[in-house]
Amino acid sequence: MSLKSENGLWFKCFSCNEILYKNQIEENFYICPKCGNYFRIGWKEYLKILADEGTFRPLFENIRSDDPLEFRDVKKYKKRLKETQKKTSLTEAVKCGTCSVNLQRIAIGILDFAFMGGSMGSAVGERLTLLIEKAANSKLPLVIVSASGGARMHEGIYSLMQMAKTAGALALLAKKRVPYISILTNPTTGGVSASFAFLGDVIISEPRALIGFAGPRVIEQTIRQKLPEGFQRAEFLLEKGQIDMIVTRRNLKDVVSRVLKIFL
């Protein structure tokens, strides 16, 4: 659940209805201190959790989505993009750059769900591909934090092609033996989960994150069977061996740092 507030100082946990002070949430890594509910956060908050202060250098900000299909639903795609950019102060659904994690320099990409559900359009795919190539050429360990509903259907096949594009770039990264840590947050679904999110050397998830391709309701309707309890939650995937570990936000930076030291 994302953070919402009437006055910017007090927030309500939609899981337990506790009223929480902003500083109280921030100090607890955006987790409800009463029930343990994880609030949905954006790229700035994840960068604050992971990166050494003042070390982030953004990359590829000039790469933005176009409208090759001249798509329109209730409004034109171009108009939707402009409105989202103004609302979120982001140019696209992923923020890429370099930073340090406990003094170890890395390449990092963070998807932000606030920008059209963190959907992977052509610009997102291009930014991530360039980031992966930079990591490969500079021998920088790569970390990608995923929060996405999947491919951006406003761009049709152009969006779906990004799955193969990012996967191909990661194959080059693997050939050069540069480590890649994939961090899955709530939600990581669709074309993102079916491509770069599940191609990490180490796959980490936040507790109780929804992870999968299609949603549970769609799957149930398709196979006409009741799904197991907790299906597509991080704990279920860990039990089945699809992810490597579940890490709380409080420990995320130290765990990433330790994993990188093992690789390097």
Steps between C-alpha positions, in 0.01 A plus 500: 500500500634841405537788741205740517449798726260787546758753619836339422574438869266217601441175315249221540599136473236337281580162651439572871354857479770635731565874464874554467726804507709551185835494683393183678448324166821630345709390799343153471590467128140570392362201689206524739644459853173349621414231243812477283321607182737616226405835349563536128785743443672657199850521359615775737415294806669187365807702410507638854478145637768352272750769401768684694384859543594738219650234271221460242567627148201476260533366145292499181245761612468623141352168384120524508207309354345602172159401359581287194149351487319831563317309771182626662261354755299750704777749423801522273811317617712813446270694729508224761880504491519876550251488788693219669832679456356812660335309784802286591785736400645199316581482131444124487411199716863411575780700656847389396844604616805407704548517876692342785372236741724492807777652283455242220421676171206348308266567209141524619154513346185558705149467356239731649142370513363855520590549132229309312531199728875470439413367155779410259469710187767541234679776695513288816645211301753726330613659827543162666683356200743793496547461876575130461746571220671766712527252787649241265751737341602665827495177704252658741274266699137551401199539731144540367205564730174394333150630571281452196171386357686378190518614139349835396219403271470855362810414295392153390773286344760772564448442871508119474829515306668648808480160669735344243711816483577514873547122519752515216695776673508296822645206305791728404537601866515133603767426237715773650441347846360819648260430790135599481273520805126521430280642775126428472245722672122509516390451225738347244282354227442459127778553247742632762479179705528302175825671403771686691345470847555123507839494329707611798795302632334556837128577527388678816142586595334714760265319739150421370569654157264396221713337229383324187394532139120508484294586807362225727141569394587463130684174566211357703254587226727344237583169670170486695674390816543654842853628549705417813498740794751782450550416132732752326612653828873517572484236775331251264760561229786459748358164609481388136853617421412781259676769704813481713412697810250733667657808656339778702563859396694561819756238399490548123810717465719278716386182325564648154842614619587155636385324182711733287805428716450128443491552123788744489 
